[in-house]
Amino acid sequence: MRDDSWAPLLADAWYSTSDLAACLRVNASTLRRWRTARPPQGPPFVSVSERVIMYSAVDVEEWLRRHRTVPRRDN
């Protein structure tokens, strides 16, 4: 029997470390440093294996929104 609770998660886009680094215009080592910081920093990630890390596009977008700074207008 198939567990459809994973269907939405698997249907979304996923980025490798190098893909996300290019998208965010940061070095891949920055993402690695964020992942290994204690506590971890940066967007949520999934360790597929010891050498393969993936980032959900949905998680990355949510992380970016949480870290967004909107300048305040002083009237």
C-alpha positions as MATLAB code, in Angstrom:
seq = 'MRDDSWAPLLADAWYSTSDLAACLRVNASTLRRWRTARPPQGPPFVSVSERVIMYSAVDVEEWLRRHRTVPRRDN';
ca = [
       0.000    0.000    0.000;
       1.368    3.406   -1.009;
       1.741    6.168    1.567;
       0.519    9.328   -0.215;
       1.612   11.601    2.624;
       4.966   11.928    0.801;
       3.443   12.742   -2.604;
       3.427   16.547   -2.193;
       6.992   16.518   -0.848;
       8.311   14.507   -3.768;
       6.369   16.550   -6.332;
       8.226   19.777   -5.455;
      11.527   20.859   -6.979;
      14.749   19.928   -5.199;
      18.190   21.521   -5.384;
      21.600   19.992   -4.916;
      24.162   21.975   -2.928;
      25.794   23.293   -6.098;
      22.433   24.158   -7.696;
      21.247   26.069   -4.629;
      24.587   27.831   -4.232;
      24.308   29.094   -7.820;
      20.701   30.135   -7.260;
      21.538   32.065   -4.072;
      24.788   33.388   -5.567;
      26.885   32.038   -2.716;
      29.740   29.562   -2.699;
      28.839   25.905   -2.095;
      31.200   25.986    0.891;
      28.898   28.577    2.485;
      26.011   26.113    2.399;
      28.273   23.394    3.819;
      29.382   25.729    6.623;
      25.756   26.601    7.422;
      24.819   22.901    7.525;
      27.648   21.946    9.860;
      27.283   24.923   12.216;
      25.964   24.125   15.683;
      23.083   24.784   15.665;
      22.643   24.369   11.890;
      21.988   27.551    9.942;
      20.656   28.201    6.462;
      17.709   26.556    4.771;
      16.434   23.124    5.848;
      18.092   20.203    4.059;
      17.767   16.454    3.616;
      20.757   14.122    3.801;
      20.019   11.582    1.088;
      23.360    9.923    1.777;
      26.653   10.869    3.394;
      27.665   12.826    0.277;
      24.294   13.863   -1.179;
      22.398   16.760    0.387;
      19.187   18.097   -1.130;
      17.159   21.230   -0.483;
      13.429   21.522   -1.099;
      12.487   24.580   -3.159;
       9.516   25.111   -0.834;
      11.757   25.078    2.256;
      14.278   27.419    0.645;
      11.564   29.894   -0.332;
      10.106   29.821    3.198;
      13.581   30.305    4.697;
      14.226   33.267    2.391;
      10.897   34.850    3.358;
      11.709   34.482    7.080;
      15.074   36.197    6.546;
      13.729   38.980    4.388;
      14.311   42.503    5.673;
      11.824   45.151    4.659;
      13.165   48.661    5.213;
      10.882   50.810    7.286;
       9.689   54.137    5.962;
       9.877   56.997    8.403;
       7.127   59.486    7.607;
];
